[in-house]
Amino acid sequence: MPRPRKNKNYFGPEQEQAVVDYLATDDPEERNVIFREQLREPLSKMVDSIIRRYKLYRADYHFDGLHSDVTSFLITKVDKFDPAKGTKAYSYFGTICKNYLMGSIQKDNKEKNRKISYEDISTSVENREDMTYHLHNDSLDYEDVVTRLVRELEDFIEVTNLNKNEEKLGYALIEVFTNYEHIFQGGDGKKFNKNLILLSLRDMTSMTTKEIRTSMKKYRKIYEEMMLKVIKV
């Protein structure tokens, strides 16, 4: 004898009415009772079903944590539902869940791809001398050196005929070195964090590493010439 099918209609007319009743009252206690007794379990089942059915898992979340996160977000959107539009609460909540999960996953993937891309880049340039900036003299005033460098860059950009990429890179370098205290390594304080510089330049210019390396040639020459002047002082 076949086993009877379980009723999967966990969000039916009673729950639809419960949402209407929930929205119709401003009494916090009454809302809590409606939610606790009529909506908590159906919404929990909805979130569970959507995650599993559409396989909307997030890499850094255990299922319980993901379920809790989505449910919490869903609760914040209950007040946005308008029964007068004729839309079912079930469809509204389901759409909210799926959009939130898919948006979160897309954001996770974008960040993951960015990190992977950056790790590949940083590994390839880790030992490149042309992507490293050293302050050679222990007695140098680093703040003074950076101030001079920014001034040299500003003057150079103003009087030099640069192509579009060289100009973008120049202004990005000025921005980076103006905030130099954030790009020093935490170690001996005499070397810039080249990986962080590279990532910052890529973000600010939307240029590839190859384009940055090509456009960097003119600016590297400015740095070297300025450092020779500073060391002689």
FIKOLKE-265577 format. One record per atom (N, C-alpha, C): z, y, x; atom name. Coordinates in Angstrom, 3 decimals. Layout:
! FIKOLKE-265577
> pz,py,px,atom
> Z,Y,X,CA
...
END
This chain:
! FIKOLKE-265577
> pz,py,px,atom
> 0.000,-1.195,0.855,N
> 0.000,0.000,0.000,CA
> 0.000,1.238,0.885,C
> -0.957,2.169,0.705,N
> -1.026,3.345,1.572,CA
> 0.167,4.256,1.373,C
> 0.567,4.893,2.490,N
> 1.688,5.835,2.422,CA
> 1.238,7.116,1.738,C
> 2.080,7.676,0.894,N
> 1.692,8.931,0.216,CA
> 1.567,10.051,1.236,C
> 0.573,10.940,1.054,N
> 0.380,12.077,1.955,CA
> 1.462,13.122,1.721,C
> 1.921,13.639,2.799,N
> 2.926,14.697,2.679,CA
> 2.266,15.972,2.176,C
> 3.013,16.749,1.460,N
> 2.508,18.016,0.963,CA
> 2.429,19.016,2.107,C
> 1.204,19.394,2.488,N
> 1.024,20.339,3.584,CA
> 0.988,21.785,3.112,C
> 1.098,21.980,1.795,N
> 1.036,23.330,1.251,CA
> 2.413,23.984,1.367,C
> 2.773,24.278,2.631,N
> 4.107,24.838,2.883,CA
> 4.184,26.320,2.535,C
> 3.032,26.948,2.280,N
> 3.027,28.371,1.916,CA
> 2.188,28.528,0.655,C
> 2.864,28.300,-0.491,N
> 2.175,28.341,-1.776,CA
> 2.563,29.549,-2.597,C
> 2.391,29.462,-3.916,N
> 2.683,30.583,-4.827,CA
> 4.125,31.092,-4.719,C
> 5.073,30.174,-4.515,N
> 6.475,30.601,-4.423,CA
> 6.685,31.500,-3.201,C
> 6.069,31.138,-2.081,N
> 6.215,31.942,-0.872,CA
> 5.466,33.275,-0.999,C
> 4.306,33.226,-1.687,N
> 3.566,34.469,-1.912,CA
> 4.420,35.451,-2.717,C
> 5.098,34.930,-3.731,N
> 5.959,35.781,-4.548,CA
> 7.176,36.247,-3.747,C
> 7.670,35.387,-2.879,N
> 8.823,35.757,-2.058,CA
> 8.483,36.942,-1.157,C
> 7.248,36.978,-0.631,N
> 6.833,38.113,0.195,CA
> 6.804,39.384,-0.636,C
> 6.270,39.286,-1.864,N
> 6.235,40.441,-2.761,CA
> 7.646,40.922,-3.054,C
> 8.556,39.982,-3.337,N
> 9.943,40.346,-3.624,CA
> 10.602,40.976,-2.386,C
> 10.301,40.440,-1.236,N
> 10.866,40.958,0.010,CA
> 10.456,42.420,0.204,C
> 9.188,42.710,-0.018,N
> 8.682,44.065,0.184,CA
> 9.131,45.025,-0.912,C
> 9.492,44.478,-2.075,N
> 9.852,45.326,-3.213,CA
> 11.261,45.884,-3.117,C
> 12.081,45.324,-2.233,N
> 13.465,45.787,-2.121,CA
> 13.727,46.454,-0.774,C
> 14.574,47.464,-0.805,N
> 15.001,48.149,0.417,CA
> 16.398,47.718,0.857,C
> 16.972,46.803,0.086,N
> 18.325,46.332,0.384,CA
> 18.264,45.315,1.534,C
> 18.829,45.642,2.686,N
> 18.764,44.745,3.845,CA
> 19.346,43.371,3.565,C
> 20.434,43.324,2.817,N
> 21.069,42.046,2.531,CA
> 20.169,41.175,1.648,C
> 19.552,41.799,0.659,N
> 18.659,41.052,-0.228,CA
> 17.448,40.552,0.552,C
> 16.946,41.384,1.436,N
> 15.813,40.967,2.266,CA
> 16.203,39.773,3.151,C
> 17.387,39.847,3.702,N
> 17.844,38.750,4.560,CA
> 17.925,37.435,3.777,C
> 18.411,37.511,2.554,N
> 18.529,36.311,1.732,CA
> 17.149,35.737,1.414,C
> 16.229,36.605,1.037,N
> 14.869,36.148,0.707,CA
> 14.220,35.509,1.926,C
> 14.357,36.178,3.057,N
> 13.726,35.653,4.268,CA
> 14.345,34.326,4.677,C
> 15.669,34.280,4.677,N
> 16.370,33.079,5.127,CA
> 16.094,31.888,4.222,C
> 16.107,32.119,2.932,N
> 16.014,31.003,1.988,CA
> 14.581,30.629,1.609,C
> 13.635,31.564,1.698,N
> 12.293,31.281,1.191,CA
> 11.156,31.464,2.191,C
> 11.375,32.212,3.257,N
> 10.258,32.531,4.149,CA
> 10.414,32.016,5.573,C
> 11.640,31.858,6.032,N
> 11.829,31.482,7.436,CA
> 11.147,30.154,7.767,C
> 11.420,29.134,6.981,N
> 10.850,27.818,7.280,CA
> 9.329,27.783,7.116,C
> 8.767,28.346,6.006,N
> 7.305,28.347,5.874,CA
> 6.602,29.090,7.014,C
> 7.150,30.238,7.440,N
> 6.533,30.990,8.527,CA
> 6.639,30.224,9.843,C
> 7.771,29.549,10.032,N
> 7.940,28.738,11.231,CA
> 6.896,27.620,11.279,C
> 6.672,26.971,10.126,N
> 5.670,25.910,10.056,CA
> 4.271,26.464,10.283,C
> 4.026,27.663,9.774,N
> 2.717,28.284,9.963,CA
> 2.438,28.522,11.443,C
> 3.411,29.091,12.134,N
> 3.239,29.372,13.559,CA
> 3.027,28.073,14.323,C
> 3.841,27.085,14.006,N
> 3.714,25.768,14.656,CA
> 2.313,25.197,14.437,C
> 1.842,25.244,13.192,N
> 0.544,24.672,12.852,CA
> -0.598,25.395,13.560,C
> -0.544,26.716,13.596,N
> -1.626,27.499,14.220,CA
> -1.697,27.243,15.716,C
> -0.549,27.222,16.370,N
> -0.538,26.976,17.819,CA
> -1.150,25.620,18.131,C
> -0.723,24.594,17.401,N
> -1.190,23.232,17.687,CA
> -2.640,23.020,17.223,C
> -2.957,23.507,16.038,N
> -4.296,23.258,15.489,CA
> -5.382,23.910,16.335,C
> -5.147,25.150,16.741,N
> -6.161,25.882,17.513,CA
> -5.915,25.813,19.022,C
> -4.869,25.058,19.401,N
> -4.531,24.882,20.820,CA
> -4.368,26.226,21.526,C
> -3.617,27.105,20.876,N
> -3.405,28.444,21.425,CA
> -2.122,28.477,22.259,C
> -2.141,27.743,23.338,N
> -0.980,27.665,24.218,CA
> -1.109,28.699,25.331,C
> 0.045,29.173,25.820,N
> 0.052,30.102,26.957,CA
> 0.645,29.378,28.159,C
> -0.001,29.545,29.290,N
> 0.315,28.752,30.474,CA
> 1.770,28.868,30.917,C
> 2.337,30.038,30.838,N
> 3.685,30.255,31.367,CA
> 4.774,30.123,30.300,C
> 4.419,29.572,29.144,N
> 5.386,29.447,28.058,CA
> 5.586,27.979,27.681,C
> 6.841,27.579,27.530,N
> 7.123,26.315,26.868,CA
> 6.865,26.522,25.376,C
> 6.642,25.426,24.659,N
> 6.268,25.556,23.251,CA
> 7.317,26.325,22.453,C
> 8.591,25.984,22.646,N
> 9.643,26.651,21.874,CA
> 9.668,28.146,22.149,C
> 9.477,28.506,23.410,N
> 9.473,29.923,23.762,CA
> 8.284,30.650,23.161,C
> 7.129,29.983,23.185,N
> 5.933,30.576,22.597,CA
> 6.091,30.721,21.087,C
> 6.623,29.683,20.467,N
> 6.848,29.710,19.015,CA
> 7.780,30.853,18.641,C
> 8.838,31.017,19.385,N
> 9.799,32.085,19.118,CA
> 9.167,33.463,19.296,C
> 8.351,33.602,20.334,N
> 7.701,34.882,20.613,CA
> 6.757,35.264,19.481,C
> 5.949,34.322,19.036,N
> 4.985,34.603,17.969,CA
> 5.702,34.884,16.652,C
> 6.722,34.107,16.357,N
> 7.472,34.311,15.117,CA
> 8.129,35.687,15.094,C
> 8.709,36.073,16.208,N
> 9.348,37.397,16.299,CA
> 8.329,38.501,16.058,C
> 7.138,38.357,16.656,N
> 6.092,39.361,16.462,CA
> 5.655,39.389,15.010,C
> 5.519,38.222,14.408,N
> 5.075,38.131,13.018,CA
> 6.046,38.849,12.088,C
> 7.322,38.692,12.345,N
> 8.335,39.316,11.491,CA
> 8.207,40.836,11.510,C
> 7.836,41.377,12.674,N
> 7.690,42.843,12.766,CA
> 6.506,43.355,11.952,C
> 5.608,42.444,11.545,N
> 4.415,42.858,10.813,CA
> 4.501,42.601,9.309,C
> 5.620,42.055,8.840,N
> 5.751,41.742,7.409,CA
> 5.597,43.009,6.574,C
> 6.216,44.106,6.990,N
> 6.181,45.341,6.215,CA
> 4.780,45.946,6.113,C
> 3.866,45.528,6.987,N
> 2.510,46.077,6.970,CA
> 1.623,45.428,5.889,C
> 2.107,44.322,5.326,N
> 1.314,43.622,4.314,CA
> 1.346,44.400,3.003,C
> 0.164,44.554,2.384,N
> 0.053,45.285,1.125,CA
> -0.483,44.350,0.042,C
> 0.389,43.851,-0.836,N
> -0.054,42.926,-1.905,CA
> -1.074,43.554,-2.836,C
> -1.079,44.886,-2.919,N
> -1.982,45.577,-3.844,CA
> -3.440,45.397,-3.461,C
> -3.707,45.021,-2.234,N
> -5.093,44.844,-1.787,CA
> -5.687,43.522,-2.245,C
> -4.837,42.671,-2.841,N
> -5.331,41.407,-3.360,CA
> -5.463,40.308,-2.325,C
> -5.021,40.570,-1.104,N
> -5.091,39.565,-0.038,CA
> -3.856,38.677,-0.094,C
> -4.040,37.405,0.174,N
> -2.916,36.486,0.208,CA
> -2.068,36.721,1.465,C
> -0.764,36.638,1.302,N
> 0.133,36.786,2.448,CA
> -0.138,35.690,3.476,C
> -0.483,34.503,2.983,N
> -0.779,33.381,3.882,CA
> -1.922,33.732,4.836,C
> -2.994,34.318,4.284,N
> -4.138,34.704,5.113,CA
> -3.766,35.830,6.064,C
> -3.004,36.777,5.567,N
> -2.583,37.904,6.399,CA
> -1.760,37.424,7.588,C
> -0.737,36.604,7.320,N
> 0.133,36.141,8.395,CA
> -0.622,35.232,9.374,C
> -1.499,34.398,8.827,N
> -2.278,33.528,9.696,CA
> -3.161,34.320,10.642,C
> -3.781,35.380,10.125,N
> -4.630,36.229,10.958,CA
> -3.816,36.937,12.030,C
> -2.646,37.429,11.638,N
> -1.770,38.093,12.607,CA
> -1.412,37.133,13.739,C
> -1.028,35.914,13.387,N
> -0.643,34.915,14.395,CA
> -1.788,34.623,15.353,C
> -2.964,34.323,14.780,N
> -4.101,33.954,15.630,CA
> -4.541,35.106,16.523,C
> -4.600,36.310,15.969,N
> -5.008,37.461,16.777,CA
> -4.017,37.739,17.897,C
> -2.730,37.613,17.584,N
> -1.713,37.865,18.603,CA
> -1.800,36.836,19.722,C
> -1.945,35.568,19.351,N
> -2.036,34.503,20.350,CA
> -3.296,34.630,21.193,C
> -4.437,34.853,20.537,N
> -5.686,34.952,21.281,CA
> -5.694,36.180,22.186,C
> -5.135,37.273,21.686,N
> -5.043,38.479,22.520,CA
> -4.153,38.256,23.727,C
> -3.031,37.562,23.526,N
> -2.106,37.283,24.624,CA
> -2.749,36.366,25.657,C
> -3.479,35.360,25.176,N
> -4.138,34.418,26.088,CA
> -5.230,35.115,26.882,C
> -6.009,35.966,26.217,N
> -7.047,36.718,26.920,CA
> -6.438,37.613,27.988,C
> -5.322,38.241,27.662,N
> -4.637,39.089,28.630,CA
> -4.121,38.264,29.799,C
> -3.560,37.087,29.496,N
> -3.072,36.195,30.555,CA
> -4.213,35.768,31.477,C
> -5.353,35.394,30.867,N
> -6.492,34.941,31.664,CA
> -7.056,36.050,32.528,C
> -7.098,37.251,31.967,N
> -7.601,38.390,32.729,CA
> -6.715,38.654,33.934,C
> -5.396,38.604,33.707,N
> -4.455,38.837,34.811,CA
> -4.543,37.717,35.829,C
> -4.693,36.476,35.348,N
> -4.809,35.332,36.247,CA
> -6.055,35.446,37.108,C
> -7.186,35.787,36.478,N
> -8.442,35.925,37.220,CA
> -8.363,37.063,38.222,C
> -7.682,38.106,37.824,N
> -7.528,39.236,38.741,CA
> -6.699,38.829,39.946,C
> -5.634,38.083,39.716,N
> -4.798,37.643,40.826,CA
> -5.546,36.684,41.733,C
> -6.307,35.756,41.111,N
> -7.082,34.821,41.918,CA
> -8.101,35.562,42.762,C
> -8.799,36.515,42.120,N
> -9.800,37.294,42.845,CA
> -9.152,38.064,43.977,C
> -8.001,38.661,43.695,N
> -7.322,39.446,44.720,CA
> -6.806,38.571,45.855,C
> -6.303,37.387,45.504,N
> -5.820,36.483,46.546,CA
> -6.961,36.032,47.448,C
> -8.133,35.774,46.859,N
> -9.299,35.406,47.659,CA
> -9.673,36.538,48.601,C
> -9.656,37.754,48.057,N
> -10.026,38.910,48.868,CA
> -9.013,39.141,49.976,C
> -7.722,39.121,49.605,N
> -6.694,39.414,50.591,CA
> -6.674,38.378,51.700,C
> -6.974,37.105,51.330,N
> -7.020,36.067,52.360,CA
> -8.162,36.315,53.327,C
> -9.305,36.731,52.787,N
> -10.478,36.925,53.635,CA
> -10.346,38.133,54.542,C
> -9.527,39.108,54.131,N
> -9.401,40.319,54.954,CA
> -8.074,40.388,55.687,C
> -7.270,39.360,55.546,N
> -5.918,39.396,56.106,CA
> -5.909,39.761,57.582,C
> -6.867,39.220,58.327,N
> -6.882,39.458,59.767,CA
> -8.012,40.386,60.205,C
> -8.599,41.087,59.257,N
> -9.673,42.011,59.619,CA
> -9.072,43.290,60.157,C
> -9.438,43.634,61.348,N
> -8.893,44.842,61.963,CA
> -9.349,46.089,61.231,C
> -10.586,46.047,60.674,N
> -11.098,47.248,60.017,CA
> -10.451,47.498,58.658,C
> -9.620,46.550,58.189,N
> -8.889,46.765,56.948,CA
> -7.397,46.975,57.212,C
> -7.031,47.228,58.459,N
> -5.640,47.445,58.833,CA
> -5.488,48.828,59.449,C
> -4.385,49.480,59.111,N
> -4.136,50.810,59.626,CA
> -2.795,50.822,60.339,C
> -2.806,51.128,61.622,N
> -1.592,51.130,62.407,CA
> -1.221,52.546,62.818,C
> 0.048,52.822,62.824,N
> 0.556,54.036,63.445,CA
> 1.079,53.631,64.813,C
> 0.445,54.127,65.855,N
> 0.602,53.546,67.179,CA
> 1.821,54.021,67.962,C
> 2.395,55.096,67.567,N
> 3.440,55.694,68.392,CA
> 4.771,55.615,67.672,C
> 5.769,54.996,68.303,N
> 7.081,54.827,67.669,CA
> 7.757,56.159,67.382,C
> 7.396,57.187,68.141,N
> 8.061,58.473,67.990,CA
> 7.354,59.381,66.988,C
> 6.298,58.890,66.355,N
> 5.542,59.715,65.425,CA
> 6.339,60.004,64.163,C
> 6.087,61.175,63.612,N
> 6.616,61.521,62.301,CA
> 5.591,61.048,61.284,C
> 5.889,59.922,60.623,N
> 4.905,59.315,59.743,CA
> 4.477,60.251,58.617,C
> 5.422,60.985,58.071,N
> 5.077,61.895,56.982,CA
> 4.110,62.969,57.460,C
> 4.334,63.462,58.679,N
> 3.441,64.476,59.241,CA
> 2.047,63.898,59.481,C
> 1.991,62.660,59.975,N
> 0.704,62.013,60.232,CA
> -0.087,61.865,58.931,C
> 0.580,61.406,57.875,N
> -0.093,61.213,56.601,CA
> -0.550,62.554,56.032,C
> 0.271,63.578,56.150,N
> -0.095,64.909,55.665,CA
> -1.337,65.421,56.382,C
> -1.374,65.221,57.695,N
> -2.543,65.637,58.460,CA
> -3.783,64.861,58.039,C
> -3.599,63.564,57.814,N
> -4.723,62.724,57.433,CA
> -5.295,63.161,56.093,C
> -4.445,63.456,55.131,N
> -4.905,63.912,53.825,CA
> -5.679,65.214,53.966,C
> -5.173,66.120,54.798,N
> -5.857,67.387,55.012,CA
> -7.231,67.182,55.663,C
> -7.286,66.272,56.638,N
> -8.552,65.954,57.305,CA
> -9.553,65.369,56.307,C
> -9.059,64.490,55.430,N
> -9.928,63.882,54.436,CA
> -10.474,64.925,53.463,C
> -9.622,65.812,53.005,N
> -10.059,66.855,52.077,CA
> -11.129,67.734,52.697,C
> -10.915,68.138,53.954,N
> -11.890,68.982,54.648,CA
> -13.212,68.234,54.855,C
> -13.098,66.961,55.211,N
> -14.294,66.160,55.479,CA
> -15.150,66.010,54.222,C
> -14.507,65.699,53.096,N
> -15.243,65.520,51.844,CA
> -15.919,66.820,51.421,C
> -15.252,67.930,51.673,N
> -15.774,69.225,51.243,CA
> -17.041,69.624,52.000,C
> -17.123,69.295,53.281,N
> -18.235,69.791,54.109,CA
> -19.284,68.739,54.421,C
> -19.061,67.486,54.017,N
> -19.961,66.398,54.400,CA
> -20.811,65.950,53.226,C
> -22.057,65.655,53.518,N
> -22.967,65.136,52.501,CA
> -22.725,63.630,52.357,C
> -22.004,63.245,51.327,N
> -21.619,61.853,51.124,CA
> -22.373,61.264,49.941,C
> -22.581,59.943,49.997,N
> -23.149,59.303,48.815,CA
> -22.039,59.095,47.788,C
> -22.413,58.602,46.610,N
> -21.462,58.492,45.503,CA
> -20.271,57.611,45.860,C
> -20.530,56.455,46.474,N
> -19.449,55.547,46.824,CA
> -18.536,56.138,47.881,C
> -19.106,56.795,48.872,N
> -18.298,57.405,49.933,CA
> -17.402,58.499,49.366,C
> -17.939,59.270,48.420,N
> -17.146,60.335,47.806,CA
> -16.007,59.748,46.973,C
> -16.316,58.726,46.159,N
> -15.272,58.081,45.348,CA
> -14.183,57.503,46.239,C
> -14.591,56.870,47.320,N
> -13.620,56.264,48.218,CA
> -12.766,57.328,48.879,C
> -13.378,58.442,49.235,N
> -12.625,59.520,49.872,CA
> -11.509,60.044,48.991,C
> -11.818,60.310,47.738,N
> -10.793,60.808,46.818,CA
> -9.728,59.737,46.546,C
> -10.152,58.477,46.519,N
> -9.183,57.387,46.328,CA
> -8.244,57.298,47.528,C
> -8.781,57.468,48.731,N
> -7.943,57.441,49.936,CA
> -6.927,58.572,49.920,C
> -7.360,59.741,49.484,N
> -6.437,60.873,49.379,CA
> -5.292,60.539,48.430,C
> -5.636,59.920,47.301,N
> -4.616,59.543,46.319,CA
> -3.647,58.511,46.901,C
> -4.194,57.539,47.616,N
> -3.359,56.492,48.203,CA
> -2.416,57.071,49.244,C
> -2.945,57.874,50.148,N
> -2.102,58.386,51.227,CA
> -1.153,59.480,50.756,C
> -1.508,60.165,49.678,N
> -0.574,61.138,49.104,CA
> 0.684,60.429,48.611,C
> 0.505,59.170,48.185,N
> 1.640,58.361,47.739,CA
> 1.964,57.288,48.780,C
> 1.926,57.681,50.040,N
> 2.052,56.726,51.153,CA
> 3.358,55.950,51.147,C
> 4.418,56.511,50.593,N
> 5.708,55.820,50.656,CA
> 5.679,54.507,49.890,C
> 4.700,54.344,48.989,N
> 4.602,53.118,48.208,CA
> 3.736,52.055,48.871,C
> 3.064,52.407,49.975,N
> 2.148,51.448,50.585,CA
> 2.580,51.022,51.975,C
> 3.737,51.492,52.451,N
> 4.267,50.981,53.704,CA
> 4.846,49.596,53.485,C
> 4.690,48.735,54.455,N
> 5.314,47.426,54.394,CA
> 6.817,47.591,54.589,C
> 7.547,46.626,54.090,N
> 8.999,46.703,54.167,CA
> 9.553,46.310,55.527,C
> 8.699,45.918,56.455,N
> 9.176,45.436,57.751,CA
> 9.468,46.543,58.719,C
> 8.600,46.684,59.770,N
> 8.906,47.633,60.807,CA
> 8.508,49.057,60.448,C
> 7.832,49.262,59.329,N
> 7.515,50.607,58.886,CA
> 6.389,51.251,59.656,C
> 5.687,50.508,60.502,N
> 4.648,51.102,61.330,CA
> 3.255,50.640,60.924,C
> 3.152,49.875,59.874,N
> 1.847,49.397,59.456,CA
> 1.724,49.478,57.941,C
> 0.602,49.995,57.470,N
> 0.361,50.055,56.039,CA
> 0.116,48.661,55.480,C
> 0.485,48.501,54.237,N
> 0.217,47.242,53.540,CA
> -1.258,47.222,53.151,C
> -2.087,46.594,53.976,N
> -3.534,46.638,53.785,CA
> -3.963,45.981,52.490,C
> -3.257,44.937,52.068,N
> -3.634,44.260,50.825,CA
> -3.411,45.162,49.617,C
> -2.297,45.871,49.615,N
> -2.013,46.775,48.509,CA
> -2.989,47.946,48.503,C
> -3.351,48.430,49.699,N
> -4.343,49.499,49.784,CA
> -5.661,49.025,49.190,C
> -6.088,47.837,49.585,N
> -7.361,47.314,49.103,CA
> -7.371,47.182,47.591,C
> -6.302,46.630,47.033,N
> -6.224,46.470,45.583,CA
> -6.249,47.827,44.893,C
> -5.523,48.800,45.456,N
> -5.490,50.142,44.873,CA
> -6.870,50.782,44.913,C
> -7.551,50.652,46.025,N
> -8.879,51.240,46.153,CA
> -9.863,50.600,45.185,C
> -9.769,49.284,45.024,N
> -10.662,48.599,44.079,CA
> -10.409,49.092,42.652,C
> -9.149,49.248,42.280,N
> -8.811,49.693,40.933,CA
> -9.294,51.122,40.683,C
> -9.124,51.977,41.680,N
> -9.441,53.395,41.493,CA
> -10.936,53.685,41.542,C
> -11.679,52.899,42.288,N
> -13.099,53.178,42.482,CA
> -14.027,52.241,41.724,C
> -13.510,51.097,41.278,N
> -14.331,50.041,40.668,CA
> -15.409,49.551,41.629,C
> -15.139,49.670,42.928,N
> -16.083,49.217,43.947,CA
> -15.692,47.826,44.428,C
> -16.678,47.087,44.921,N
> -16.404,45.778,45.487,CA
> -15.820,45.935,46.883,C
> -15.263,44.856,47.406,N
> -14.716,44.901,48.763,CA
> -15.809,45.242,49.772,C
> -17.005,44.698,49.563,N
> -18.113,44.991,50.482,CA
> -18.474,46.470,50.449,C
> -18.521,47.047,49.256,N
> -18.834,48.468,49.125,CA
> -17.762,49.329,49.776,C
> -16.507,48.934,49.605,N
> -15.413,49.680,50.228,CA
> -15.518,49.602,51.745,C
> -15.783,48.411,52.259,N
> -15.885,48.225,53.704,CA
> -17.026,49.068,54.287,C
> -18.148,49.120,53.578,N
> -19.298,49.909,54.045,CA
> -18.984,51.396,54.032,C
> -18.374,51.861,52.948,N
> -18.074,53.287,52.814,CA
> -16.904,53.710,53.689,C
> -16.109,52.750,54.137,N
> -14.926,53.051,54.926,CA
> -15.256,53.492,56.350,C
> -16.457,53.203,56.812,N
> -16.797,53.448,58.214,CA
> -16.588,54.906,58.614,C
> -17.053,55.831,57.793,N
> -16.913,57.247,58.118,CA
> -15.451,57.678,58.141,C
> -14.675,57.136,57.217,N
> -13.280,57.544,57.118,CA
> -12.438,56.907,58.224,C
> -12.801,55.729,58.642,N
> -12.083,55.098,59.751,CA
> -12.251,55.930,61.017,C
> -13.425,56.496,61.194,N
> -13.680,57.352,62.354,CA
> -12.804,58.601,62.313,C
> -12.628,59.167,61.118,N
> -11.745,60.333,60.969,CA
> -10.330,59.977,61.376,C
> -9.853,58.845,60.925,N
> -8.496,58.391,61.236,CA
> -8.304,58.229,62.738,C
> -9.248,57.569,63.377,N
> -9.128,57.319,64.815,CA
> -9.140,58.617,65.599,C
> -10.026,59.546,65.237,N
> -10.093,60.831,65.940,CA
> -8.823,61.645,65.738,C
> -8.282,61.614,64.512,N
> -7.058,62.350,64.252,CA
> -5.891,61.769,65.020,C
> -5.806,60.432,65.108,N
> -4.718,59.795,65.817,CA
> -4.769,60.107,67.317,C
> -5.943,60.228,67.850,N
> -6.066,60.603,69.262,CA
> -5.497,61.995,69.486,C
> -5.762,62.905,68.544,N
> -5.216,64.263,68.640,CA
> -3.704,64.249,68.527,C
> -3.198,63.444,67.607,N
> -1.744,63.404,67.381,CA
> -1.025,62.844,68.587,C
> -1.569,61.764,69.166,N
> -0.916,61.118,70.304,CA
> -0.881,62.033,71.515,C
> -1.893,62.881,71.634,N
> -1.964,63.786,72.791,CA
> -0.988,64.941,72.664,C
> -0.560,65.220,71.448,N
> 0.347,66.350,71.222,CA
> 1.710,66.104,71.869,C
END
